[in-house]
Amino acid sequence: MMNACIVGFGAIGPVHAEVLSNLKSAKLYAVCDIDKSRADKAAQQYNAKAYYNFDECLNDKNIDVIHICTPHYLHYEMSCKALEHGKKVVVEKPAVMTKDELEKIFSEYNVENIYPVVQNRKNICIEELKRIASSDKSIGKPIGVKGILTWSRGASYYNAADWRGKKATEGGGVLINQAVHTLDLMMYFMGAAKEVSASMHNCSLQGIIEVEDTIDAYIKYESGATGIFYATNAYCKNSSVQLEFEFENRSFKYVEGMLISNGEVICSDSQEFKGKDYWGNGHAKALYDYYENKDRFSLADIKDTMNAMFAIYESAQNGKSVIV
Ligand SMILES: NC(=O)c1ccc[n+]([C@@H]2O[C@H](COP(=O)([O-])OP(=O)(O)OC[C@H]3O[C@@H](n4cnc5c(N)ncnc54)[C@H](O)[C@@H]3O)[C@@H](O)[C@H]2O)c1
């Protein structure tokens, strides 16, 4: 049995708590939030300890795993401190917020002890596509990928939490926060990027956020494949992410929880987990695999995604293509 502590009990912390409370190999032992009422309420609900200061969690020897569900600018520092105190880390996206943090964490820490929450990789359709891509040689090599996210985030979303919408605390806008999972799935199948060319805009939230609400990128992969990526928070609703994966001899579409090939639905995602459906429903599977199956991604598995993301931001910022 591993004792888990959730740090940050805002929108996503409770999703982790709900999943943890249904696992056999994990116990929700503590909850930490600087908002005392949130920590107390959660502690009471889950019969857990309440902490209001992260350092207290670090010094509690009963805690084995720290789930970092705090704003982006705290992920790097909290992950490093947790590792220094001998804890394992489950960290929400983005695992780190800057390229500098990415480089430092790889050079100074054992990143195998960091489990990044990339729950969309655990969707049934994505696991099935991974199985096909790695076992069915007849489909040929990957040659192209398309990822499109069109969601809606207005002033009320940004005003609900101080850290959102600011470069220093969110690290960017729609890419680093909402569309990083879409980019991650593109990278999961295409491998490392070689060069990116990108642009970004604030179309709908001028005066409300200082980061982008819309971003696009053209990605050249080391394999020779190419990718098109588009993400916006300026749509009228949260519609399903659309992904297309092109292999030499076969195409796959992933949309609305269905994997489609040759005009046929070949796989559907589970509807068991009651998360917001446009987030995907993979948190339950991601945490189940971590604790029960010991089937764990590490930070090394998402390095290509993080490198591509920082290169896209650099290119969009400078207006020039960037070698990754
Ligand atoms: N994987 C997903 O699909 C998914 C979905 C939503 C959010 N997230 C991620 O989860 C993280 C949190 O997002 P959110 O929307 O829940 O944010 P939020 O603002 O709703 O909640 C953050 C919580 O952290 C607490 N907090 C802030 N500083 C703290 C500190 N020093 N110590 C302890 N607690 C502190 C806040 O009081 C708040 O309760 C972000 O990284 C976000 O990108 C991931």
The ligand as a MOL file (V3000), in Angstrom:
LIG
                    3D

  0  0  0     0  0            999 V3000
M  V30 BEGIN CTAB
M  V30 COUNTS 44 48 0 0 0
M  V30 BEGIN ATOM
M  V30 1 N -4.6670 16.4410 -17.0530 0
M  V30 2 C -5.6920 17.2460 -17.2950 0
M  V30 3 O -6.4700 17.0000 -18.2060 0
M  V30 4 C -5.8780 18.4660 -16.4610 0
M  V30 5 C -7.1290 19.0920 -16.3910 0
M  V30 6 C -7.2390 20.2540 -15.5990 0
M  V30 7 C -6.1240 20.7650 -14.9490 0
M  V30 8 N -4.9110 20.1400 -15.0780 0 CHG=1
M  V30 9 C -3.6960 20.6990 -14.4560 0
M  V30 10 O -3.8090 20.5990 -13.0440 0
M  V30 11 C -3.1090 21.6780 -12.4430 0
M  V30 12 C -4.0530 22.4460 -11.5480 0
M  V30 13 O -5.0580 23.0120 -12.3550 0
M  V30 14 P -6.4650 23.4240 -11.7250 0
M  V30 15 O -7.2960 23.8380 -12.8660 0
M  V30 16 O -6.9260 22.3440 -10.7950 0 CHG=-1
M  V30 17 O -6.0190 24.7180 -10.8920 0
M  V30 18 P -6.8350 25.4330 -9.7410 0
M  V30 19 O -6.3820 26.8310 -9.6940 0
M  V30 20 O -8.2920 25.1150 -9.8650 0
M  V30 21 O -6.3210 24.6580 -8.4340 0
M  V30 22 C -4.9970 24.8020 -7.9520 0
M  V30 23 C -5.0210 24.5790 -6.4510 0
M  V30 24 O -3.6680 24.6700 -5.9790 0
M  V30 25 C -3.6710 25.3780 -4.7340 0
M  V30 26 N -2.3370 25.9230 -4.4920 0
M  V30 27 C -1.7460 27.0160 -5.0510 0
M  V30 28 N -0.5100 27.1970 -4.5510 0
M  V30 29 C -0.2970 26.1860 -3.6580 0
M  V30 30 C 0.7920 25.8200 -2.8210 0
M  V30 31 N 1.9260 26.5450 -2.8020 0
M  V30 32 N 0.6530 24.7320 -2.0130 0
M  V30 33 C -0.4930 24.0150 -2.0130 0
M  V30 34 N -1.5750 24.3080 -2.7920 0
M  V30 35 C -1.4650 25.3810 -3.5970 0
M  V30 36 C -4.7430 26.4370 -4.9480 0
M  V30 37 O -5.2050 26.9660 -3.7060 0
M  V30 38 C -5.8130 25.6560 -5.6960 0
M  V30 39 O -6.7370 25.0380 -4.8120 0
M  V30 40 C -2.5560 22.5210 -13.5950 0
M  V30 41 O -1.2450 22.1230 -13.8470 0
M  V30 42 C -3.4580 22.1620 -14.7530 0
M  V30 43 O -2.8470 22.3490 -16.0120 0
M  V30 44 C -4.7900 19.0020 -15.7960 0
M  V30 END ATOM
M  V30 BEGIN BOND
M  V30 1 1 1 2
M  V30 2 2 2 3
M  V30 3 1 2 4
M  V30 4 1 4 5
M  V30 5 2 4 44
M  V30 6 2 5 6
M  V30 7 1 6 7
M  V30 8 2 7 8
M  V30 9 1 8 9
M  V30 10 1 8 44
M  V30 11 1 9 10
M  V30 12 1 9 42
M  V30 13 1 10 11
M  V30 14 1 11 12
M  V30 15 1 11 40
M  V30 16 1 12 13
M  V30 17 1 13 14
M  V30 18 2 14 15
M  V30 19 1 14 16
M  V30 20 1 14 17
M  V30 21 1 17 18
M  V30 22 2 18 19
M  V30 23 1 18 20
M  V30 24 1 18 21
M  V30 25 1 21 22
M  V30 26 1 22 23
M  V30 27 1 23 24
M  V30 28 1 23 38
M  V30 29 1 24 25
M  V30 30 1 25 26
M  V30 31 1 25 36
M  V30 32 1 26 27
M  V30 33 1 26 35
M  V30 34 2 27 28
M  V30 35 1 28 29
M  V30 36 1 29 30
M  V30 37 2 29 35
M  V30 38 1 30 31
M  V30 39 2 30 32
M  V30 40 1 32 33
M  V30 41 2 33 34
M  V30 42 1 34 35
M  V30 43 1 36 37
M  V30 44 1 36 38
M  V30 45 1 38 39
M  V30 46 1 40 41
M  V30 47 1 40 42
M  V30 48 1 42 43
M  V30 END BOND
M  V30 END CTAB
M  END
